[in-house]
Amino acid sequence: MKTKQKLKQLDDEAVSRIVEMAWEDRTPFEAIETNFGLTEPEVIQLMRSTVKRKSFEVWRARVTGRKTKHLQLRPAGIDRGYCPTQYKIRSGW
């Protein structure tokens, strides 16, 4: 399925959650792909079309080269997608 078709099929709640996961430092792109079926380039395209231009630029600068955003680059011992002190219990997740 093409990227534009994938993105059009997402409801507002899913888009909101993907954007939130993309901003989280410890949530790898692989987790987004597992949960929503979007690859890293598709997440980048979603972010580009969803957030303001400056916010997108700040986000790209933040995640580019960040080891915690890619499972293969993570140091040994980091095996979760969140910091225990920041975990928020959400209904329906």
C-alpha positions in Angstrom: 0.0 0.0 0.0 1.3 3.5 -0.8 2.2 5.9 1.9 -0.5 8.4 1.1 -3.1 5.7 1.3 -1.8 4.5 4.6 -1.8 8.0 6.1 -5.4 8.7 4.9 -6.6 5.5 6.6 -5.4 6.7 10.0 -8.0 8.4 12.2 -7.3 11.5 14.3 -6.7 9.5 17.5 -4.1 7.3 15.7 -2.3 10.3 14.2 -2.2 12.0 17.6 -0.7 8.9 19.2 1.9 8.5 16.4 2.9 12.1 16.7 3.2 11.7 20.5 5.3 8.5 20.1 7.5 10.2 17.5 8.3 13.0 20.0 9.1 10.6 22.8 12.8 10.1 23.1 12.7 6.5 24.2 10.1 5.2 21.7 11.9 3.7 18.7 10.5 3.9 15.2 10.2 0.2 15.3 7.6 0.4 18.0 5.5 2.8 15.8 5.9 0.4 12.9 4.8 -2.5 15.1 1.7 -0.7 16.4 0.6 1.3 13.4 2.4 -0.3 10.4 4.3 2.9 9.5 8.0 2.8 8.6 10.4 5.6 9.6 10.1 7.4 6.3 6.3 7.3 6.6 6.4 8.6 10.1 8.7 11.5 8.8 6.1 12.2 6.1 3.3 12.1 8.6 5.1 14.5 10.9 5.9 16.8 8.0 2.2 17.0 7.0 0.8 17.2 10.6 3.0 19.5 12.7 4.0 23.1 11.9 7.1 23.6 9.8 9.3 24.8 12.6 8.1 22.0 14.9 9.0 19.5 12.3 12.5 21.0 11.9 13.0 20.9 15.6 11.8 17.3 15.8 14.0 16.2 12.9 17.0 17.8 14.5 16.2 16.1 17.7 15.7 12.6 16.4 18.4 12.5 13.7 21.1 10.3 15.0 19.4 9.7 18.4 20.4 6.2 19.5 17.2 5.6 21.4 15.0 6.1 18.4 16.4 3.0 16.7 16.5 -0.4 18.4 19.7 -1.5 16.7 21.6 1.6 17.9 20.4 1.4 21.5 23.0 0.6 24.2 22.6 -2.7 25.9 20.2 -2.5 28.9 17.7 -0.1 27.4 14.9 -2.6 26.7 11.8 -0.5 27.1 10.2 2.3 25.2 9.6 4.6 28.1 11.2 5.9 31.3 9.4 4.4 34.4 9.0 7.8 35.9 7.3 9.2 32.9 4.9 6.3 32.1 1.3 7.5 31.9 -1.5 5.0 32.2 -4.0 5.5 29.4 -7.4 4.0 29.1 -7.8 2.0 25.9 -4.1 1.4 25.3 
